[in-house]
C-alpha cells in the first residue's frame, strides 16, 4: 500500500528516530563532526517527507529509510570509526566479533555503507517506478543499482571536498579511513552489493502492478 500523507504510524516511527537522535546528541565524541554528519540527517528527512507527499511511499520503504538514518545517527555519535560494537558483542554474547571475523579495524563504517544499499533500495526503486513507469522490473533493478553506485561515488567526492578544508586530524576523524587507502572503493562496493541483495529480493517478488 502506497501512502501519500503521514499517518500516526509514520509519526511513531519518527518518534523512535527522534529519541535516537536525542540520545546520540548527548556527549558525542566530536561535536563539530557530529553536527556535520547530522546535517545530512536533516536533509534526508526533508527529502523523505517531500517524497511521501509528492510520489507516495509504502510504509515498509518508509521504515527502511528511517532504519538507515538510525544506523547513521548511531555511527555519527561515535565518529563512525569508534562505534564500540566489539565491546557490545563481548558483553552480550561473550566473544569478540573482530577476532571471530579476523578484522583489524572498526568495521561499523563499512556496515553503514552496506546498509545504504540494503535499506534504501526500495526508496530509490519507488522513485524510478514513478519517474520511468514503462521500465521493466529488470531494467529498474539495473537502474537502481547503478544509481546506488553513482550516489556512493558522489558521497565520497563530497567527503573529499569537505576533508580538504579540514586539518589532517579532523579530516581523518570525519572520513574515518583508518589508514586504508582503498576505503572509499570498499565503501562503494559494499553499498553496491547491498543494493544488489535487496534488489534481487524485490525482483523475485515483483510483478508489473506491484510497488515497494
DOMIDO-990743 format. One record per residue: residue number from 0; x, y negated, z of N, C-alpha, C in turn. Coordinates in nm, 3 decimals, padded with zeros to 5 digits. Each point is the difference from the previous one (the first is absolute). Layout:
<pts>
  mike       nu       nv       nw      cau      cav      caw       cu       cv       cw
   NUM        X        Y        Z        X        Y        Z        X        Y        Z
...
</pts>
This chain:
<pts>
  mike       nu       nv       nw      cau      cav      caw       cu       cv       cw
     0   00.084   00.120   00.000  -00.084  -00.120   00.000   00.088  -00.125   00.000
     1  -00.032  -00.092  -00.089   00.075  -00.124  -00.012  -00.073  -00.111   00.076
     2   00.073  -00.066   00.090  -00.055  -00.112   00.077   00.044  -00.131  -00.062
     3  -00.095  -00.093  -00.013   00.031  -00.131  -00.056  -00.008  -00.110   00.105
     4  -00.007   00.039   00.125   00.006  -00.095   00.110   00.048   00.074   00.125
     5   00.030  -00.076   00.102   00.050   00.060   00.124  -00.115   00.036   00.092
     6   00.004   00.122   00.051  -00.101   00.049   00.092   00.063   00.020   00.138
     7  -00.081   00.032   00.102   00.058   00.022   00.134   00.116   00.099   00.000
     8  -00.007   00.104  -00.080   00.109   00.098  -00.003   00.132  -00.063  -00.044
     9  -00.009  -00.097  -00.091   00.121  -00.070  -00.044   00.058  -00.085   00.113
    10  -00.088  -00.066   00.074   00.048  -00.085   00.109   00.060   00.083   00.114
    11  -00.050   00.122   00.019   00.059   00.090   00.099   00.143   00.036  -00.043
    12   00.016   00.029  -00.130   00.133   00.031  -00.052   00.093  -00.121   00.015
    13  -00.052  -00.119  -00.029   00.078  -00.123   00.018   00.040  -00.018   00.147
    14  -00.091   00.033   00.090   00.027  -00.016   00.143   00.114   00.090   00.044
    15   00.004   00.122  -00.053   00.109   00.093   00.035   00.134  -00.056  -00.048
    16   00.002  -00.050  -00.123   00.123  -00.059  -00.052   00.039  -00.124   00.079
    17  -00.099  -00.080   00.038   00.027  -00.122   00.077   00.065   00.033   00.134
    18  -00.049   00.106   00.065   00.061   00.043   00.126   00.146   00.039  -00.021
    19   00.027   00.070  -00.109   00.137   00.041  -00.031   00.088  -00.122  -00.023
    20  -00.053  -00.101  -00.069   00.077  -00.121  -00.025   00.030  -00.073   00.130
    21  -00.099  -00.006   00.089   00.020  -00.067   00.130   00.111   00.069   00.079
    22  -00.006   00.134   00.007   00.102   00.074   00.074   00.137  -00.014  -00.067
    23   00.000   00.003  -00.134   00.128  -00.011  -00.072   00.062  -00.138   00.016
    24  -00.082  -00.100   00.030   00.049  -00.137   00.014   00.060  -00.027   00.138
    25  -00.010   00.096   00.089   00.056  -00.015   00.135   00.147   00.042  -00.002
    26   00.087  -00.097   00.015   00.144   00.024   00.007   00.055   00.086  -00.116
    27  -00.023  -00.042  -00.125   00.064   00.072  -00.111   00.152  -00.016   00.008
    28   00.072   00.088  -00.065   00.145  -00.003   00.010   00.061  -00.130  -00.050
    29  -00.055  -00.053  -00.107   00.049  -00.126  -00.058  -00.121  -00.077  -00.048
    30  -00.038  -00.105   00.074  -00.129  -00.065  -00.025  -00.007  -00.066  -00.138
    31   00.108  -00.064  -00.044  -00.002  -00.066  -00.131  -00.020   00.101  -00.112
    32   00.072   00.111   00.006  -00.015   00.105  -00.101  -00.139   00.063   00.008
    33  -00.049   00.013   00.122  -00.135   00.055   00.019  -00.104  -00.089  -00.068
    34   00.011  -00.131   00.017  -00.094  -00.092  -00.063   00.009   00.008  -00.153
    35   00.121   00.017  -00.050   00.019   00.012  -00.144  -00.070   00.123  -00.054
    36   00.012   00.110   00.072  -00.070   00.123  -00.041  -00.152  -00.018   00.011
    37  -00.045  -00.066   00.105  -00.144  -00.014   00.021  -00.064  -00.099  -00.096
    38   00.079  -00.084  -00.063  -00.055  -00.086  -00.106  -00.056   00.088  -00.112
    39   00.069   00.111  -00.026  -00.051   00.095  -00.100  -00.130   00.064   00.043
    40  -00.014   00.026   00.131  -00.123   00.057   00.053  -00.118  -00.092  -00.026
    41   00.020  -00.128   00.027  -00.108  -00.099  -00.021  -00.041  -00.005  -00.147
    42   00.098   00.000  -00.088  -00.029  -00.005  -00.145  -00.076   00.125  -00.042
    43   00.042   00.116   00.048  -00.066   00.124  -00.039  -00.142   00.008   00.054
    44  -00.024  -00.052   00.120  -00.136  -00.002   00.054  -00.090  -00.090  -00.084
    45   00.053  -00.114  -00.042  -00.078  -00.091  -00.084  -00.036   00.066  -00.132
    46   00.097   00.069  -00.059  -00.024   00.071  -00.127  -00.107   00.107   00.019
    47   00.006   00.072   00.110  -00.097   00.106   00.027  -00.141  -00.055   00.008
    48  -00.019  -00.106   00.077  -00.133  -00.058   00.017  -00.055  -00.053  -00.132
    49   00.085  -00.067  -00.076  -00.043  -00.052  -00.130  -00.044   00.113  -00.092
    50   00.078   00.108   00.000  -00.032   00.113  -00.089  -00.129   00.070   00.041
    51  -00.026   00.009   00.128  -00.126   00.061   00.044  -00.119  -00.075  -00.059
    52   00.004  -00.131   00.006  -00.113  -00.080  -00.047  -00.002  -00.016  -00.153
    53   00.116   00.006  -00.063   00.005  -00.022  -00.145  -00.023   00.127  -00.081
    54   00.062   00.109   00.039  -00.009   00.122  -00.081  -00.057   00.118   00.077
    55  -00.010  -00.012   00.132  -00.051   00.110   00.080   00.107   00.104   00.030
    56  -00.015   00.066   00.112   00.100   00.097   00.043  -00.066   00.104   00.089
    57   00.039   00.124  -00.017  -00.053   00.104   00.089   00.059  -00.017   00.140
    58  -00.072   00.048   00.100   00.047  -00.013   00.137   00.127   00.083   00.022
    59   00.011   00.111  -00.072   00.122   00.082   00.010   00.121  -00.078  -00.047
    60  -00.012  -00.064  -00.116   00.111  -00.080  -00.052   00.030  -00.117   00.093
    61  -00.105  -00.059   00.056   00.015  -00.111   00.094   00.081   00.044   00.122
    62  -00.034   00.116   00.056   00.068   00.050   00.119   00.145   00.041  -00.030
    63   00.022   00.058  -00.118   00.137   00.037  -00.038   00.086  -00.125  -00.015
    64  -00.057  -00.105  -00.054   00.069  -00.128  -00.015   00.040  -00.054   00.137
    65  -00.096   00.000   00.094   00.030  -00.048   00.135   00.099   00.093   00.072
    66  -00.004   00.128  -00.033   00.096   00.094   00.059   00.142  -00.035  -00.040
    67   00.016  -00.039  -00.127   00.132  -00.043  -00.043   00.044  -00.124   00.078
    68  -00.091  -00.095   00.018   00.034  -00.119   00.077   00.034   00.034   00.145
    69  -00.067   00.100   00.054   00.030   00.045   00.137   00.143   00.054   00.009
    70   00.040   00.076  -00.099   00.137   00.052  -00.006   00.098  -00.116  -00.014
    71  -00.033  -00.093  -00.087   00.085  -00.118  -00.023   00.015  -00.085   00.126
    72  -00.110  -00.023   00.070   00.003  -00.080   00.122   00.088   00.066   00.106
    73  -00.012   00.130   00.014   00.084   00.073   00.095   00.148  -00.015  -00.036
    74   00.030   00.016  -00.129   00.139  -00.012  -00.046   00.054  -00.141   00.020
    75  -00.087  -00.099  -00.023   00.044  -00.140   00.014   00.041  -00.032   00.143
    76  -00.070   00.056   00.097   00.034  -00.023   00.141   00.143   00.043   00.029
    77   00.042   00.110  -00.062   00.132   00.057   00.025   00.100  -00.033  -00.111
    78  -00.029  -00.102  -00.081   00.088  -00.037  -00.112   00.021   00.116  -00.097
    79  -00.096   00.087  -00.012   00.004   00.114  -00.092   00.110   00.100   00.035
    80   00.122  -00.047   00.021   00.115   00.089   00.017   00.013   00.058   00.140
    81  -00.083  -00.049   00.093   00.018   00.040   00.140  -00.125   00.061   00.062
    82  -00.091   00.048  -00.082  -00.119   00.067   00.054   00.044   00.126   00.073
    83  -00.031   00.013   00.128   00.053   00.113   00.080  -00.079   00.129  -00.016
    84  -00.026   00.038  -00.123  -00.078   00.122  -00.024   00.074   00.123   00.053
    85   00.133  -00.005  -00.005   00.077   00.115   00.047  -00.018   00.020   00.151
    86  -00.001  -00.112   00.073  -00.025   00.007   00.145  -00.142   00.047   00.027
    87  -00.094  -00.044  -00.084  -00.139   00.042   00.017  -00.014   00.151  -00.016
    88   00.063   00.056  -00.103  -00.010   00.144  -00.022   00.068   00.078   00.113
    89   00.108  -00.057   00.053   00.066   00.068   00.112  -00.088   00.001   00.124
    90  -00.068  -00.113   00.026  -00.086  -00.009   00.118  -00.126   00.086  -00.014
    91  -00.057   00.000  -00.121  -00.128   00.069  -00.021   00.017   00.149  -00.029
    92   00.105   00.035  -00.077   00.012   00.138  -00.047   00.130   00.068   00.044
    93   00.089  -00.078   00.060   00.122   00.060   00.053   00.108   00.030  -00.100
    94  -00.002  -00.062  -00.117   00.107   00.020  -00.097   00.030  -00.130  -00.073
    95   00.121  -00.007  -00.056   00.042  -00.117  -00.076  -00.035   00.019  -00.147
    96  -00.087  -00.084  -00.052  -00.040   00.011  -00.140   00.118  -00.024  -00.093
    97   00.083  -00.100   00.033   00.118  -00.028  -00.082   00.093   00.122  -00.007
    98   00.018   00.064   00.114   00.088   00.118   00.004  -00.060   00.115  -00.079
    99  -00.130   00.021   00.014  -00.067   00.109  -00.072   00.008  -00.021  -00.152
   100  -00.013  -00.127  -00.043  -00.002  -00.029  -00.143   00.139  -00.031  -00.056
   101   00.098  -00.012   00.088   00.134  -00.031  -00.045   00.019  -00.145  -00.042
   102  -00.081  -00.089   00.057   00.008  -00.141  -00.035   00.105  -00.069   00.087
   103   00.074  -00.094  -00.061   00.101  -00.076   00.073  -00.036  -00.147   00.010
   104  -00.119  -00.037  -00.043  -00.047  -00.138   00.007  -00.145  -00.001   00.044
   105  -00.050  -00.117   00.038  -00.141  -00.013   00.034  -00.080   00.004  -00.130
   106  -00.093   00.093  -00.011  -00.070   00.024  -00.126  -00.140  -00.063  -00.005
   107  -00.037  -00.077   00.101  -00.137  -00.051   00.001  -00.024  -00.097  -00.115
   108   00.102  -00.077  -00.039  -00.018  -00.091  -00.112  -00.031   00.077  -00.128
   109   00.063   00.117  -00.013  -00.029   00.084  -00.118  -00.145   00.052   00.007
   110  -00.044   00.032   00.121  -00.138   00.046   00.017  -00.100  -00.108  -00.042
   111   00.032  -00.127   00.028  -00.091  -00.108  -00.038  -00.012  -00.008  -00.152
   112   00.110   00.016  -00.070  -00.005  -00.004  -00.146  -00.076   00.121  -00.056
   113   00.018   00.115   00.062  -00.079   00.117  -00.040  -00.148  -00.026   00.023
   114  -00.032  -00.061   00.115  -00.139  -00.031   00.032  -00.060  -00.100  -00.098
   115   00.083  -00.088  -00.053  -00.048  -00.097  -00.100  -00.064   00.073  -00.118
   116   00.069   00.099  -00.051  -00.055   00.076  -00.112  -00.114   00.091   00.041
   117   00.016   00.067   00.114  -00.102   00.095   00.046  -00.133  -00.069   00.033
   118   00.006  -00.110   00.073  -00.120  -00.061   00.056  -00.063  -00.108  -00.087
   119   00.079  -00.064  -00.085  -00.056  -00.109  -00.081  -00.038   00.044  -00.141
   120   00.032   00.123  -00.036  -00.039   00.048  -00.133  -00.149  -00.015  -00.027
   121  -00.089   00.041   00.094  -00.144  -00.014  -00.028  -00.043  -00.145  -00.023
   122   00.061  -00.094   00.072  -00.031  -00.141  -00.019   00.039  -00.045  -00.140
   123   00.122   00.034  -00.041   00.045  -00.039  -00.134  -00.084   00.069  -00.107
   124  -00.038   00.124   00.025  -00.084   00.073  -00.096  -00.132  -00.072  -00.020
   125  -00.059  -00.046   00.106  -00.127  -00.073  -00.010   00.017  -00.126  -00.084
   126   00.109  -00.072   00.020   00.025  -00.121  -00.078   00.002   00.031  -00.149
   127   00.075   00.102  -00.037   00.012   00.032  -00.143  -00.126   00.064  -00.056
   128  -00.076   00.069   00.083  -00.129   00.053  -00.046  -00.093  -00.113  -00.040
   129   00.004  -00.109   00.076  -00.086  -00.115  -00.030   00.053  -00.079  -00.118
   130   00.130  -00.023  -00.002   00.059  -00.082  -00.106   00.005   00.072  -00.134
   131   00.022   00.132   00.003   00.015   00.078  -00.124  -00.091   00.122   00.005
   132  -00.131  -00.023  -00.006  -00.096   00.109   00.020   00.002   00.108  -00.108
   133   00.059  -00.028  -00.114   00.000   00.098  -00.108   00.111   00.103   00.012
   134   00.092  -00.019   00.092   00.113   00.092   00.013  -00.043   00.133   00.061
   135   00.063   00.106  -00.044  -00.026   00.133   00.055   00.067   00.013   00.137
   136  -00.042   00.098   00.081   00.065   00.020   00.130   00.151   00.021  -00.010
   137   00.043   00.074  -00.103   00.144   00.023  -00.015   00.074  -00.129  -00.033
   138  -00.060  -00.083  -00.085   00.062  -00.128  -00.034   00.005  -00.091   00.123
   139  -00.106   00.002   00.080  -00.001  -00.079   00.123   00.108   00.048   00.097
   140   00.015   00.131   00.009   00.104   00.057   00.085   00.138  -00.054  -00.039
   141   00.031   00.009  -00.127   00.130  -00.048  -00.048   00.016  -00.150   00.023
   142  -00.107  -00.075  -00.023   00.005  -00.145   00.016   00.024  -00.040   00.146
   143  -00.071   00.065   00.091   00.014  -00.034   00.142   00.139   00.038   00.050
   144   00.049   00.117  -00.038   00.135   00.040   00.041   00.104  -00.100  -00.051
   145  -00.016  -00.041  -00.125   00.093  -00.100  -00.055  -00.013  -00.133   00.071
   146  -00.122  -00.036   00.040  -00.019  -00.124   00.074   00.069   00.006   00.137
   147  -00.010   00.115   00.066   00.068   00.017   00.129   00.150  -00.013  -00.019
   148   00.053   00.059  -00.106   00.142  -00.011  -00.029   00.040  -00.146  -00.022
   149  -00.079  -00.070  -00.082   00.032  -00.139  -00.034  -00.013  -00.092   00.121
   150  -00.106   00.020   00.078  -00.020  -00.086   00.117   00.105   00.027   00.107
   151   00.048   00.125   00.008   00.108   00.032   00.093   00.128  -00.072  -00.041
   152   00.027  -00.002  -00.129   00.116  -00.072  -00.051  -00.013  -00.150   00.030
   153  -00.119  -00.054  -00.023  -00.023  -00.142   00.025   00.023  -00.032   00.148
   154  -00.046   00.088   00.088   00.020  -00.021   00.144   00.148  -00.001   00.034
   155   00.078   00.089  -00.061   00.143   00.002   00.027   00.066  -00.129  -00.048
   156  -00.048  -00.055  -00.112   00.050  -00.129  -00.048  -00.030  -00.110   00.101
   157  -00.123   00.002   00.054  -00.038  -00.102   00.099   00.089   00.012   00.123
   158   00.023   00.122   00.046   00.089   00.022   00.114   00.139  -00.057  -00.028
   159   00.050   00.023  -00.121   00.132  -00.048  -00.037   00.004  -00.153   00.000
   160  -00.104  -00.062  -00.057  -00.004  -00.146  -00.005  -00.006  -00.060   00.140
   161  -00.077   00.063   00.089  -00.006  -00.048   00.138   00.133   00.021   00.072
   162   00.064   00.113  -00.027   00.123   00.035   00.070   00.115  -00.093  -00.036
   163   00.006  -00.047  -00.125   00.114  -00.084  -00.039  -00.007  -00.137   00.067
   164  -00.115  -00.033   00.057  -00.012  -00.126   00.072   00.022   00.015   00.149
   165   00.029   00.123   00.045   00.022   00.026   00.142   00.147   00.028   00.027
   166   00.037  -00.002   00.124   00.135   00.040   00.037   00.015   00.150  -00.023
   167   00.123   00.051  -00.017   00.018   00.145  -00.022  -00.067   00.085   00.108
   168   00.009  -00.045   00.126  -00.060   00.077   00.109  -00.152   00.000  -00.009
   169  -00.057  -00.119  -00.026  -00.145  -00.009  -00.012  -00.051   00.073  -00.124
   170   00.078  -00.004  -00.107  -00.040   00.070  -00.124  -00.005   00.150   00.023
   171   00.099   00.052   00.075   00.002   00.143   00.030  -00.118   00.039   00.088
   172  -00.033  -00.086   00.096  -00.114   00.028   00.088  -00.130   00.002  -00.079
   173  -00.015  -00.096  -00.093  -00.125  -00.008  -00.075  -00.011   00.112  -00.103
   174   00.108   00.027  -00.074  -00.005   00.100  -00.105   00.005   00.142   00.053
   175   00.072   00.021   00.109   00.007   00.133   00.059   00.070   00.103  -00.086
   176   00.105  -00.040  -00.073   00.070   00.096  -00.085   00.077   00.104   00.081
   177   00.042  -00.037   00.118   00.077   00.089   00.088   00.124   00.054  -00.070
   178   00.061  -00.085  -00.081   00.126   00.037  -00.064  -00.015   00.084  -00.126
   179  -00.121   00.027  -00.043  -00.023   00.085  -00.117  -00.015  -00.087  -00.125
   180   00.098   00.006  -00.092  -00.005  -00.085  -00.119  -00.110   00.043  -00.096
   181  -00.052   00.121   00.017  -00.108   00.051  -00.085  -00.136  -00.010   00.068
   182  -00.007  -00.078   00.106  -00.122  -00.010   00.079  -00.120  -00.040  -00.085
   183   00.014  -00.103  -00.083  -00.112  -00.048  -00.081  -00.047   00.107  -00.098
   184   00.094   00.072  -00.058  -00.035   00.105  -00.098  -00.077   00.113   00.068
   185   00.045   00.040   00.116  -00.068   00.107   00.073  -00.138  -00.043   00.046
   186  -00.013  -00.127   00.041  -00.131  -00.052   00.042  -00.099   00.004  -00.116
   187   00.045  -00.043  -00.117  -00.087   00.000  -00.118  -00.038   00.142  -00.041
   188   00.094   00.092   00.012  -00.028   00.139  -00.033  -00.106   00.058   00.092
   189   00.011  -00.026   00.130  -00.098   00.053   00.095  -00.138  -00.058  -00.023
   190  -00.008  -00.130  -00.031  -00.130  -00.060  -00.031  -00.061   00.066  -00.123
   191   00.082   00.028  -00.099  -00.048   00.065  -00.122  -00.049   00.142   00.028
   192   00.077   00.074   00.079  -00.040   00.137   00.034  -00.130   00.000   00.081
   193  -00.012  -00.096   00.092  -00.125  -00.011   00.077  -00.119  -00.024  -00.089
   194   00.016  -00.089  -00.097  -00.109  -00.029  -00.094  -00.034   00.122  -00.084
   195   00.100   00.075  -00.038  -00.025   00.119  -00.082  -00.075   00.106   00.078
   196   00.030   00.013   00.129  -00.070   00.099   00.084  -00.148  -00.036   00.012
   197  -00.027  -00.123   00.044  -00.141  -00.042   00.014  -00.068  -00.004  -00.136
   198   00.073  -00.044  -00.101  -00.058  -00.005  -00.134  -00.039   00.138  -00.051
   199   00.084   00.099   00.029  -00.032   00.136  -00.043  -00.127   00.050   00.069
   200  -00.015  -00.033   00.128  -00.121   00.039   00.073  -00.123  -00.067  -00.061
   201   00.012  -00.129  -00.026  -00.112  -00.074  -00.060  -00.032   00.052  -00.140
   202   00.105   00.037  -00.073  -00.019   00.049  -00.136  -00.076   00.132   00.000
   203   00.034   00.087   00.093  -00.068   00.129   00.010  -00.147  -00.020   00.035
   204  -00.029  -00.096   00.086  -00.138  -00.024   00.045  -00.079  -00.088  -00.096
   205   00.067  -00.060  -00.096  -00.065  -00.102  -00.082  -00.100   00.056  -00.100
   206  -00.096  -00.087  -00.033  -00.085   00.023  -00.115  -00.037  -00.139  -00.052
   207  -00.050  -00.014  -00.121  -00.020  -00.132  -00.058  -00.088  -00.095   00.079
   208  -00.087   00.052   00.084  -00.094  -00.087   00.071   00.040  -00.026   00.143
   209   00.118   00.051   00.042   00.037  -00.010   00.141   00.103  -00.108   00.022
   210  -00.018  -00.081   00.106   00.095  -00.103   00.039   00.054   00.032   00.138
   211   00.121  -00.044   00.026   00.063   00.029   00.129   00.010  -00.124   00.084
</pts>
